[in-house]
Structures are given as structure tokens and as C-alpha cells.
Amino acid sequence: MIRWLARQTLRLYPLAYQRRYGDEMRALLEDQPPRIGTVFDLGRGALRAHLRPADAPAGMVDAGERVRASASGVLLCWVFFAAAGFGYYKSTEDQPFSTAGHAHPLLRDAHLAIQAVALIASAAVVIGALPLIVAALAQARREPALRRTVALAFLPVIVFGAVTAAVIAIAHAQAPNGSGAGGGIAIAWGIAGLACGTTCVFACRGALFATPVAPAWLRGALVAGTIVTVSMLAIAVAAGFYAIALTADVSRLAAEPNGPFQVMSVTASLIVQIVVMLGAGALASIATSRAWRAERQLA
Amino acid sequence: MRYIGERSTDPGLLVMTSLAEGPKHGYAITADVEEFAGVHLGPGTLYGALARLESRGLIEALPADDRRRPYRLTADGSTALEQELAQLQTVTRQGLDRLRVAEATR
């Protein structure tokens, strides 16, 4: 299990690193049985490679591949951002929060802004990805080898849909929110969502690399990616304002227990969500700026 | 300013010290560093260091043997390692001398 996890973590490295050092690192993992610390070491190494890439592996990928890799990176950031965003939605969906929003304009405006920007970002994801999905499907019709990858991109969506339906059915059958079993199911559902989303993004990335795409469509995807990135940062900032206003003005509500197992307060939950949002937004910003640099080389 | 403890366990310095003996691939470097410094370099740390050293021209890759690619120090790498170790040696000597003096006057 840990060996598998370590090998999957290698896929988080930038493409250039994977091509230059991937085989060697896999060989090292065979020579030296990985421990859980190895997985964290690889995760940290991958993050550092994205944030401060070395020059040596840079020549391993061309501009077109860099654009595709960066676009996939933004999509992966969006998956994690969406998980945190859903947490925010669940934390603030109840009636007392609506009531507090009526009384405090900043709470109301921040909440509305988050919802509006989330809609724009979701639309940008769909509009940016649609031509690429169509191109990948057309390519898969011509190229049987690609069909498995394209199918693998759709499968997690179907699986997650089924898991969500099951969770809703269980939630209706069980006692309302707050019981231990409910919290456990919520955590399992969240992990399933992240796993399905990550699998889907990696399959999409594989299909995108195997599909010839018109430069205009790639540029369109980059514009969409930029909108998504800006939206992520804007939502994180708005969520920050919301958390501050809630903690300062409605402190009793902010201090109430929240989330699965009711371990954290509302404020603590919001802080965790905002940190994830900011992290995803920051990584997406790096991916987007690198994608535009690569796109200029393509042009 | 970094502590000497951080400098002496800097993955780049450890990798270069290991390669001072001759070309080695990833696993051999890890095993050697663990033996002479008691520091375990994870694969992420090791290849992060190799990528940075290679980018700075301090080490170079040799043709791969199967999937295991050996690395060796370049001439620049040897010079840089020598300078770094000499600096560490100066600091170490100074530190030990001062500790001895302090102990004698106690």
C-alpha cells in the first residue's frame, strides 16, 4: 500500500522532473522499501519542485506539454479548492447563519460574493474544458488506445455520483447531522470526492497529452484557467472577510461546534477551509503564470 | 545566517561529499550518506538536491545503467565542495578552540 502510495506521489512532480528523474526515483523506491515518511518526503519534494523548479530538468518538456500540464494543474487545484468550498457551504448553510447575514451587511455581501464567484468559476471550468473533452472524445474514436484513458476520466465522476446518492440515502435513513456515524460518513464521502476528483484530473491530463488540440482551444482553456484561478483567490479573500466578520460580530455562533464529529468550532473550520483555499489558489496562480509563459513560446 | 548543524546536514553538501569518493547512483548515495553522516535522505530530498546541484553544474549525470543513473562531481563541484568544507573546518576549529579555552578558565 505504502509502495503504491509512494509511486502515485511521484506523479505529483512536475512533468519535467518525472521525465528526467522518474525512472531513477522508481528504481530507488524498489531498492529501498518506502515508509510513510518516504511518502511525505516525496510530497514535500514535489511541492518544492513546483515552487522552485531547478533548471536541469526544464528541457525535458516542450511548450505545448507545459501548457497542458499547467492546465491540468489548475484543474487539480480546483478539485481541492472545491472540497474546501463545499466545507464552507456546509459550515454556513444553517438558518442561524442566514439570520446573522440579514443583520450584518458584510456577512451577507461576502456570502453572496462567494456564491456568485463560485458560479462564474464553475462555468469557466465547464466552458474551458468542453472543447478539450470533445477533442479527446473525437481522438478516442480514431485511436482505440486512448479509449481506456478517456473512460477512466469519466468513471470517477460516475463513481462519485453513486457514492453521493448512497450518502444521501443513508443520511435520510439515519439520525440528522451530529451523530458519530454521520460524521464518519461525511469524512468518507469527502475522501471519496478527493480521490475521484484527483483520479479524474490525472486521466484528463493523460487524455489531453495524447490529443492534438488547436492552439485557440488551448488558449481558451488557459483563459478559463485564469478566471478559475482569480476566482479561487477572490473566494478565499471573501471567505476571510466572512470569517472575521462572523468571529467579531456573531461570536457566539462562531464558537459553536461544527463539522464531522463536532470537534472544531465554526471559526476553526472556516480557518482550515480558507487555508486550503489560499493554498490551492496560490498553486493555481503559479501554474497559470507558467502556462501563459509557455503559451507565448507556442505562439 | 544558518546554524552550522543545518549546514553540515544540508542534503546538497552531503550528496557532494558522497560523490567526492567517485560516481554513485541514488541508492548508493543514500546508503553512503546514512553511513558517514547518520542522515537518511528520502527520495524527494535526494533528487531535489541532485536536480539543484546538476542545474548549478556542480555534478553531472553519467549514462544510465539500467534505470539507475550514476552521478559524479564536476571540476566546479570539487572546487565548491572544497571551499565549503574548508569554511566548515575553520568554523569547527574555532568553535572547538574557544570551547577549550572556556573550559580551561572555568
Boltz contact constraints between the chains, C-beta under 6 A:
constraints:
  - contact:
      token1: [A, 21]
      token2: [B, 47]
      max_distance: 6.0
  - contact:
      token1: [A, 23]
      token2: [B, 67]
      max_distance: 6.0
  - contact:
      token1: [A, 24]
      token2: [B, 26]
      max_distance: 6.0
  - contact:
      token1: [A, 24]
      token2: [B, 69]
      max_distance: 6.0
  - contact:
      token1: [A, 25]
      token2: [B, 43]
      max_distance: 6.0
  - contact:
      token1: [A, 25]
      token2: [B, 47]
      max_distance: 6.0
  - contact:
      token1: [A, 27]
      token2: [B, 67]
      max_distance: 6.0
  - contact:
      token1: [A, 27]
      token2: [B, 68]
      max_distance: 6.0
  - contact:
      token1: [A, 28]
      token2: [B, 26]
      max_distance: 6.0
  - contact:
      token1: [A, 28]
      token2: [B, 27]
      max_distance: 6.0
  - contact:
      token1: [A, 28]
      token2: [B, 43]
      max_distance: 6.0
  - contact:
      token1: [A, 31]
      token2: [B, 27]
      max_distance: 6.0
  - contact:
      token1: [A, 38]
      token2: [B, 42]
      max_distance: 6.0
  - contact:
      token1: [A, 41]
      token2: [B, 42]
      max_distance: 6.0
  - contact:
      token1: [A, 41]
      token2: [B, 44]
      max_distance: 6.0
  - contact:
      token1: [A, 41]
      token2: [B, 45]
      max_distance: 6.0
  - contact:
      token1: [A, 42]
      token2: [B, 44]
      max_distance: 6.0
  - contact:
      token1: [A, 44]
      token2: [B, 44]
      max_distance: 6.0
  - contact:
      token1: [A, 45]
      token2: [B, 44]
      max_distance: 6.0
  - contact:
      token1: [A, 45]
      token2: [B, 48]
      max_distance: 6.0
  - contact:
      token1: [A, 48]
      token2: [B, 48]
      max_distance: 6.0
  - contact:
      token1: [A, 54]
      token2: [B, 51]
      max_distance: 6.0
  - contact:
      token1: [A, 54]
      token2: [B, 52]
      max_distance: 6.0
  - contact:
      token1: [A, 54]
      token2: [B, 55]
      max_distance: 6.0
  - contact:
      token1: [A, 55]
      token2: [B, 55]
      max_distance: 6.0
  - contact:
      token1: [A, 56]
      token2: [B, 51]
      max_distance: 6.0
  - contact:
      token1: [A, 56]
      token2: [B, 54]
      max_distance: 6.0
  - contact:
      token1: [A, 56]
      token2: [B, 55]
      max_distance: 6.0
